[in-house]
Structure formats: C-alpha cells, structure tokens
Amino acid sequence: MSSKKHITFKILLFLIFTDVLETFAQFCFKKSAMSGNLLGINTLSEGIVFIKTVIPSPFLWVGLFSVLCLFIIWSAILSKIDLSVAVPVASFSYVGIPVVSLIFLHEKISLLRWSGICFILAGVILVSMSSRQKARPV
Amino acid sequence: MKQHIFLIIGLILLTDIFDTISQLFLKSSINSLDLHVNTIKKALQFTWQLIRIPRVWIGFIFSTVSLGFWLFVLSKSDLNFAFSLDSMRYILITLASGLFLKEKISPSRWMGIICVVFGIMLVAAG
C-alpha cells in the first residue's frame, strides 16, 4: 500500500484525455440519435423501432468503442490513485473547455465564469497536492 | 411548478448517488486486484480481470440508471441549474471514498473539493 500513489503529470494527461473522450462519445451518441427515427418515442414499441433505426449508424459504434476505451483508461487511472483524487481532478475539463473555446472559437468568457475557473483550478491543485503529501512514507 | 422543481432536485441527487455507487463498486474491485498497469497490454489484461468481477457489472447497472435519470433531467430542466446542483457529486464521492474505501481525506483535499464545487457553480451561473 505504501506505493500509493501520488498523481503524476502523466496521470493528469490521461485524466484530461478521459474528459475529451467522454465529450467525443456524447457527441457521437447525439449524432447517431439524430440519424434515427425522430417521430418521438412514447411507447416501448416505438422505442424498439428507434433503436433499430439507430443501430446501422456508424456514430453509434464509434461512440460505444469510445466508451469501452474510457472504461479501460479510467480503470487504469483508478488503479494508481485514490477515487477522491481522480474525480475532482477530472473536473479540469471545466477549465480546459472554456479556455479552448476562448482560444479557438473566440467565445467570450464572463468575469463570473473566469472566477469560477480560477476556483476550480485552485481546487484541482489543492487536491493534487494532498495526494502528494499522502505519498510520503511515514 | 414547485413540485416539478423538487422532482428535478430529487432526480439530480439520485443521479449523483447512483453514479457514486457505481464508482465505489469499480474502485473497490480495482483495489481488490492490486495490479500495476503501465503498458497497454497490461491495461487490457487488467480490464479483462476486472470485468469478471460481478460487482463491476452491478456498477455498470447503476451507472446506466444514473445516465437515464440524467438524460431525463436534462430534457426537463434548466441546464445551468442542473449542472450546478450536479457538482454535489464531488462531495458525495469524497464522503463515500472516506467512509467505504478508507481513503484518507486530508483538510487540504476537502478544501480543494469545496473550491471545485464552488467554481463549478460560478461557471454554471456565468
């Protein structure tokens, strides 16, 4: 147990990658759902018809494959660090996505949102540092 | 209208609780394996061992139900509201990690998690 387990830069990169992959998977599912029968689903049989129309969509399968990869990567991460570290640090996407959309999409970020981003960043740094302290042998 | 909002709040909490349970099952199964993953091949072997633990599948079921609740919430509720309340999951997961997985949550980790939750609320409000 003493080999546990402080967060490294590599693990941080993998955590950010899971956020990106998660977003990609959601995008694929949304795309595949829109290719399906959009007449509205109210009954079970209509639901089955919907699923049948979605199954040929390549987006569905790419999305499912992404989820499989996500599971493998997330499990590997959890084998190295505490759950109470991995989950808050994964909230880094709340920092990364606005900054990326600022740089590449030239979206405006309000002052309130910037202050939120700073709080999240501070929180992620605090949590990461707390995992480092624990790693020291006593 | 008021009843409606309570239903949404309840469902968001259920989403977070179910998600926490699924993460607990996954993490406790991983802890029971105690394998060092450093190559892709080892990661695949590790996953293969993992999916033969029944608890992991119970976790999958919880996670699917949680996703179902979440999609329902998103179809009914204001996105900003849903996201800021959903940040409760960080507190739930931390509490559960301390209680059930015996992870040591130092004061600075708590501080960090509270900062994250507060920050998400600000981002959602902004």
Chai-1 contact restraints between the chains, C-beta under 6 A:
chainA,res_idxA,chainB,res_idxB,connection_type,confidence,min_distance_angstrom,max_distance_angstrom,comment,restraint_id
A,I72,B,A43,contact,1.0,0.0,6.0,A-B,restraint_1
A,I72,B,T47,contact,1.0,0.0,6.0,A-B,restraint_2
A,S75,B,T47,contact,1.0,0.0,6.0,A-B,restraint_3
A,S75,B,L50,contact,1.0,0.0,6.0,A-B,restraint_4
A,A76,B,V37,contact,1.0,0.0,6.0,A-B,restraint_5
A,A76,B,A43,contact,1.0,0.0,6.0,A-B,restraint_6
A,L78,B,K27,contact,1.0,0.0,6.0,A-B,restraint_7
A,L78,B,I30,contact,1.0,0.0,6.0,A-B,restraint_8
A,S79,B,I30,contact,1.0,0.0,6.0,A-B,restraint_9
A,S79,B,V37,contact,1.0,0.0,6.0,A-B,restraint_10
A,D82,B,E103,contact,1.0,0.0,6.0,A-B,restraint_11
A,L83,B,K27,contact,1.0,0.0,6.0,A-B,restraint_12
A,L83,B,S97,contact,1.0,0.0,6.0,A-B,restraint_13
A,S84,B,T94,contact,1.0,0.0,6.0,A-B,restraint_14
A,S84,B,S97,contact,1.0,0.0,6.0,A-B,restraint_15
A,S84,B,E103,contact,1.0,0.0,6.0,A-B,restraint_16
A,S84,B,I105,contact,1.0,0.0,6.0,A-B,restraint_17
A,V87,B,I93,contact,1.0,0.0,6.0,A-B,restraint_18
A,P88,B,Y90,contact,1.0,0.0,6.0,A-B,restraint_19
A,P88,B,I113,contact,1.0,0.0,6.0,A-B,restraint_20
A,P88,B,V116,contact,1.0,0.0,6.0,A-B,restraint_21
A,S91,B,V116,contact,1.0,0.0,6.0,A-B,restraint_22
A,Y94,B,I120,contact,1.0,0.0,6.0,A-B,restraint_23
A,Y94,B,V123,contact,1.0,0.0,6.0,A-B,restraint_24
A,S110,B,G126,contact,1.0,0.0,6.0,A-B,restraint_25
A,L112,B,L122,contact,1.0,0.0,6.0,A-B,restraint_26
A,L112,B,A125,contact,1.0,0.0,6.0,A-B,restraint_27
A,L112,B,G126,contact,1.0,0.0,6.0,A-B,restraint_28
A,R113,B,V123,contact,1.0,0.0,6.0,A-B,restraint_29
A,R113,B,G126,contact,1.0,0.0,6.0,A-B,restraint_30
A,S115,B,L122,contact,1.0,0.0,6.0,A-B,restraint_31
A,G116,B,G119,contact,1.0,0.0,6.0,A-B,restraint_32
A,G116,B,L122,contact,1.0,0.0,6.0,A-B,restraint_33
A,G116,B,V123,contact,1.0,0.0,6.0,A-B,restraint_34
A,G116,B,G126,contact,1.0,0.0,6.0,A-B,restraint_35
A,F119,B,C115,contact,1.0,0.0,6.0,A-B,restraint_36
A,F119,B,F118,contact,1.0,0.0,6.0,A-B,restraint_37
A,F119,B,G119,contact,1.0,0.0,6.0,A-B,restraint_38
A,I120,B,V116,contact,1.0,0.0,6.0,A-B,restraint_39
A,I120,B,G119,contact,1.0,0.0,6.0,A-B,restraint_40
A,A122,B,C115,contact,1.0,0.0,6.0,A-B,restraint_41
A,G123,B,G112,contact,1.0,0.0,6.0,A-B,restraint_42
A,G123,B,C115,contact,1.0,0.0,6.0,A-B,restraint_43
A,G123,B,V116,contact,1.0,0.0,6.0,A-B,restraint_44
A,L126,B,S108,contact,1.0,0.0,6.0,A-B,restraint_45
A,L126,B,M111,contact,1.0,0.0,6.0,A-B,restraint_46
A,L126,B,G112,contact,1.0,0.0,6.0,A-B,restraint_47
A,V127,B,R109,contact,1.0,0.0,6.0,A-B,restraint_48
A,V127,B,G112,contact,1.0,0.0,6.0,A-B,restraint_49
A,S130,B,S106,contact,1.0,0.0,6.0,A-B,restraint_50
A,S130,B,S108,contact,1.0,0.0,6.0,A-B,restraint_51
A,S130,B,R109,contact,1.0,0.0,6.0,A-B,restraint_52
